[in-house]
Amino acid sequence: MKIHLTLSMGMLVLALAPAASSIDFTSAELSSEESTRQLYERWCKKYPDGRGCKDDDKSGRLDIFRSRAQEINIMNTGVIHNRRRLNEFSDITDDEFKETFGSCFLKSREELLEHDVITGDQFTFANDDIPDYVDWASRGAVTQVMNQGSCGACWAFAAAGAVEGIHMIENGILMQLSVQELLDCSISRGCDGGNAVKAFNHVIDADGIAKWEDNPYVATRLNCHKAQKVVTIGGYKFVPRFNETALEQAVASQPVVVSVDTTGWAKHYRAGRVFSGPCGQRPGHQALLVGYGTAQEQDIDGSNYTIDYWKIKNSWGIHRGEKGYYRLERGYEETGGLCGILRFAMYPVEPIELID
């Protein structure tokens, strides 16, 4: 099947950027104001999207960064293997992290029940035999990672990505869809939050969605702009809650919108490793689940172990996570999965191409 890419060369260059990795450091680098400042400069070279990296006056951010580094340094006392490191969130406070990265998903029972295409927990499994490994990104059904910026549009990015994925899988065409249209035209709070239900409802009710290039993302809500529709969907379904097997079967068929609680990510996430918490069970962020697998990692005593993970595509840019992707530990079914990933998952169905 021939794949048609509608991404620009600039977008492809971004997609091929090197993966981010966390930064190790020594106690000596925190011993003076100058050495701490040099450590922060080194951190900014790795994470240019840091809050203070583009500011002339970095003193305020440096204080936050120093506090985070000192906390990590204390936790690393006596640890040789699997040391905690500075990550991409090391110059923001917990409150700033929550406001920017953990509060864009809004849900209510009324929103979940208002549209007649919703089928509740009735899920038709497409796969009787679940594969051990799934990665739709490597199979060409996922467009490049983008950055939502300071706008709480995670729900729109996740929904657009899910439609992009099923359209590619069933119709053989990968095209980047307009997140801005979902932000402007769906019934939501725009940059103050929304959910994929509203986004899918808009695609259905508006008889389609436009391409990204015809209505590009500007990280703020504007008046609803009419552009040529290129694909629509016939509906959407929910994955049964608290059911890991169901979510595995769903994402084995196509990318799926999931909701997660990002509490704890700012302090404890480390690129290159599967995140195993801690985090909460009150999802405030939506992302695109693109697969799962099993990885081998090293414990603090140097021993190796295997860990099952989910792979999600985020909307925080390529300088965060692993080229913008995050891996979360699978399991914890009884409590809703790690970070609540099993609590609210959904996917679009019946993609229809609207262009020749």
C-alpha positions in Angstrom: 0.0 0.0 0.0 1.4 3.4 -1.0 1.8 6.0 1.8 1.4 9.6 0.8 3.2 12.0 3.2 1.9 15.6 3.4 4.5 16.8 5.8 6.8 19.6 4.8 10.6 19.1 4.7 11.0 21.3 7.8 8.6 19.1 9.7 10.6 16.0 8.6 13.8 17.5 9.9 12.2 18.2 13.3 10.9 14.6 13.4 14.5 13.3 12.9 16.0 15.4 15.7 18.1 13.5 18.2 16.4 12.1 21.3 16.5 14.0 24.6 18.4 12.4 27.5 18.5 13.3 31.1 21.6 15.0 32.6 23.7 13.6 35.3 25.7 15.9 37.6 28.0 15.9 40.6 27.7 17.5 44.0 30.6 19.7 43.1 28.5 21.4 40.4 26.2 22.7 43.1 29.0 23.9 45.4 29.0 27.5 44.2 26.8 30.1 42.4 29.1 30.0 39.4 29.3 26.2 39.1 25.5 26.0 39.5 25.0 28.6 36.8 27.4 26.6 34.5 25.3 23.5 35.2 22.2 25.4 34.2 23.8 26.6 31.0 24.7 22.9 30.2 21.1 22.0 30.9 19.8 24.7 28.6 21.9 23.4 25.7 20.2 20.1 26.1 16.7 21.5 26.8 16.4 24.8 24.8 12.7 25.0 25.6 13.4 25.6 29.3 11.6 28.6 30.8 14.8 30.5 31.6 16.9 29.5 28.7 16.0 32.3 26.4 15.8 35.0 29.1 18.6 37.6 29.7 17.9 37.4 33.4 17.9 33.8 34.5 18.2 34.4 38.2 14.6 33.4 39.1 14.8 30.2 37.0 18.2 29.5 38.4 16.8 29.4 41.9 14.1 26.9 40.9 16.7 24.9 39.0 19.1 24.9 42.0 16.4 23.7 44.3 15.4 20.8 42.0 19.1 19.8 41.5 19.7 19.8 45.3 16.7 17.6 45.8 17.9 15.1 43.2 21.4 15.2 44.7 20.1 14.2 48.1 18.1 11.3 46.6 21.2 10.1 44.9 23.3 9.9 48.0 25.0 6.5 48.1 23.4 5.4 44.8 25.7 4.1 42.1 23.3 2.6 39.5 20.1 4.1 38.1 20.8 7.5 39.6 18.2 10.2 39.3 19.0 13.0 36.9 18.0 16.4 35.8 15.1 16.2 33.2 13.4 18.6 30.9 11.2 20.0 33.6 14.0 21.0 36.1 13.5 24.7 35.9 9.8 24.9 36.6 7.8 24.5 39.8 5.3 21.8 40.5 2.5 24.3 40.1 3.8 25.6 36.8 4.1 22.0 35.5 0.5 21.2 36.5 -0.8 24.4 34.9 1.1 23.9 31.6 1.3 20.2 31.2 -1.3 18.6 33.5 -4.6 20.4 33.3 -5.7 20.5 29.7 -8.1 17.5 29.8 -11.6 18.3 31.1 -14.4 15.7 31.3 -17.9 15.4 32.7 -20.6 12.7 32.4 -22.7 15.1 30.3 -19.9 15.4 27.8 -19.4 11.7 27.6 -23.1 11.0 27.0 -24.3 13.8 24.7 -23.6 12.2 21.3 -25.5 9.2 20.0 -22.4 7.7 18.4 -20.9 6.9 21.8 -21.3 3.2 22.5 -20.2 3.1 26.2 -18.1 0.1 27.1 -19.1 -2.1 24.1 -15.8 -2.7 22.4 -15.4 -5.0 19.4 -12.0 -6.5 19.6 -10.2 -6.6 16.3 -7.4 -8.9 17.5 -7.9 -12.3 19.2 -4.2 -12.8 19.5 -2.5 -9.8 21.1 1.0 -9.2 19.7 3.9 -8.8 22.1 5.0 -5.5 20.5 3.2 -2.7 18.8 4.5 0.7 17.5 2.4 2.6 15.1 5.1 5.4 14.9 7.6 3.0 13.4 4.9 1.6 11.1 4.2 5.0 9.5 0.8 5.7 11.0 1.8 8.7 13.1 2.7 12.2 12.1 5.5 14.2 13.7 5.5 15.3 17.3 4.4 19.0 17.8 4.5 21.4 20.7 1.2 22.7 22.2 3.2 25.5 23.8 1.4 27.4 26.6 -2.1 26.5 25.2 -3.9 23.6 26.8 -4.7 21.9 23.5 -3.5 18.4 24.4 -6.9 17.0 23.8 -7.0 18.4 20.2 -3.5 17.0 19.4 -4.5 13.6 20.7 -7.8 13.5 18.8 -6.2 14.7 15.5 -3.5 12.1 15.9 -6.0 9.3 16.4 -7.9 10.3 13.2 -4.6 10.6 11.3 -3.7 7.1 12.5 -6.9 5.2 11.5 -7.1 7.1 8.2 -3.6 5.9 7.4 -4.2 2.4 8.5 -7.5 2.0 6.6 -7.0 4.3 3.6 -3.2 4.4 3.1 -2.8 8.1 3.4 -0.9 9.8 6.2 -1.7 13.5 6.5 -1.4 16.0 9.3 -4.7 17.3 10.4 -5.7 20.7 11.7 -5.4 20.9 15.5 -6.3 24.6 15.2 -9.7 23.7 13.7 -10.5 21.6 16.7 -9.3 24.3 19.1 -11.4 27.0 17.3 -14.5 25.2 16.2 -15.3 22.5 18.7 -17.4 23.0 21.8 -14.6 23.3 24.4 -12.7 25.8 26.5 -10.1 26.1 23.9 -6.6 26.7 25.4 -8.2 26.3 28.8 -9.0 22.6 28.2 -11.3 20.2 26.4 -11.4 16.5 25.5 -11.3 14.2 22.6 -15.0 13.6 22.7 -15.7 17.2 21.8 -13.0 17.0 19.1 -14.5 13.8 17.5 -18.0 15.3 17.7 -16.8 18.3 15.7 -15.3 16.2 13.0 -18.5 14.3 12.7 -20.9 17.3 12.9 -18.8 19.5 10.6 -18.5 16.7 8.0 -14.8 16.5 8.3 -11.6 18.2 9.3 -9.0 20.2 7.3 -5.3 19.6 6.8 -2.8 21.2 9.2 -1.3 23.3 6.4 -4.7 24.9 5.5 -5.3 25.9 9.1 -2.0 25.8 11.0 -1.6 25.8 14.8 -1.0 29.1 16.5 -1.4 28.1 20.1 -4.3 30.4 20.8 -8.1 30.2 20.1 -9.3 32.1 17.1 -12.6 32.4 15.3 -13.7 29.3 13.5 -12.0 29.2 10.1 -13.5 27.3 7.2 -11.1 25.3 5.2 -11.4 22.3 2.8 -12.3 19.1 4.7 -10.1 16.1 3.8 -11.2 13.3 6.1 -14.1 12.5 8.4 -15.1 9.7 10.7 -18.2 7.7 11.2 -18.0 7.6 15.0 -15.9 6.7 18.0 -15.8 4.1 20.7 -14.6 3.8 24.3 -12.2 1.1 25.6 -13.6 -0.7 28.6 -12.2 1.0 31.7 -9.7 -0.7 34.1 -9.0 -3.4 31.4 -5.4 -3.6 30.3 -6.1 -6.4 27.8 -8.8 -4.3 26.1 -6.4 -1.4 25.7 -3.7 -3.6 24.3 -6.2 -5.0 21.8 -7.4 -1.5 20.9 -3.9 -0.1 20.2 -2.9 -3.2 18.4 -5.5 -2.1 15.9 -4.9 1.6 15.8 -3.6 4.6 17.8 -5.8 5.4 20.8 -6.5 8.6 22.8 -5.6 8.1 26.5 -5.9 10.3 29.5 -3.1 10.4 32.1 -2.2 12.1 35.4 1.1 13.8 34.9 1.7 14.4 38.7 5.2 13.4 39.5 6.5 13.6 35.9 8.3 16.9 36.6 10.5 15.4 39.4 10.7 11.7 38.5 10.6 11.3 34.7 13.9 10.3 33.1 14.3 10.0 29.3 15.7 6.6 28.2 13.8 4.7 30.9 10.3 3.5 31.4 8.5 5.8 33.8 7.1 3.8 36.7 5.8 6.6 38.9 5.0 8.0 41.2 1.9 9.7 39.7 -1.7 10.2 40.6 -5.0 8.7 39.4 -6.8 11.9 38.3 -6.0 12.3 34.6 -5.6 15.9 33.5 -3.8 15.4 30.2 -4.6 13.6 27.0 -2.1 12.0 24.6 -2.0 9.5 21.8 -1.2 5.9 22.7 0.8 4.4 19.8 1.9 1.1 21.1 3.4 -1.0 23.8 6.3 -3.4 24.5 8.8 -4.8 27.0 12.2 -3.2 27.8 15.2 -4.3 29.8 16.5 -1.9 32.5 19.0 -1.7 35.3 18.0 -1.5 39.0 19.8 0.6 41.6 21.8 -2.5 42.6 23.1 -3.0 39.0 20.9 -6.0 38.3 18.9 -6.2 35.1 15.1 -6.6 34.9 12.4 -6.4 32.3 9.5 -4.0 32.4 6.3 -3.8 30.3 5.4 -0.4 28.9 2.9 1.7 27.0 4.3 4.2 24.4 2.5 7.5 24.0 3.0 10.4 21.6 2.9 13.6 23.5 2.4 17.2 22.4 5.2 18.8 24.4 7.7 19.1 21.5 10.7 16.9 20.5 13.0 18.2 23.2 11.0 16.5 25.9 10.8 12.8 26.6 12.2 10.5 23.9 11.9 12.7 20.8 8.6 13.7 22.2 7.4 10.2 23.1 7.0 8.8 26.6 7.0 5.2 27.9 4.9 4.4 31.0 4.9 1.1 32.9 2.0 -1.3 32.1 0.1 -3.0 34.9 -1.8 -1.7 38.0 -5.0 -2.7 36.3 -7.0 -2.7 39.6 -6.3 1.0 40.2 -6.8 2.2 36.7 -3.3 1.7 35.3 -0.2 3.8 36.0 -1.2 7.5 36.0 -4.8 6.5 35.3 -4.1 5.4 31.7 -6.9 2.7 31.8 -9.6 5.1 33.0 -10.5 7.0 29.8 -9.4 5.7 26.4 -11.2 6.1 23.1 -10.6 5.8 19.4 -12.3 7.0 16.1 -13.9 4.6 13.6 -14.9 4.5 10.0 -12.5 7.1 8.5 -13.7 8.5 5.2 -11.4 10.3 2.7 -13.0 13.4 1.3 -10.5 14.4 -1.4 -9.6 12.7 -4.7 
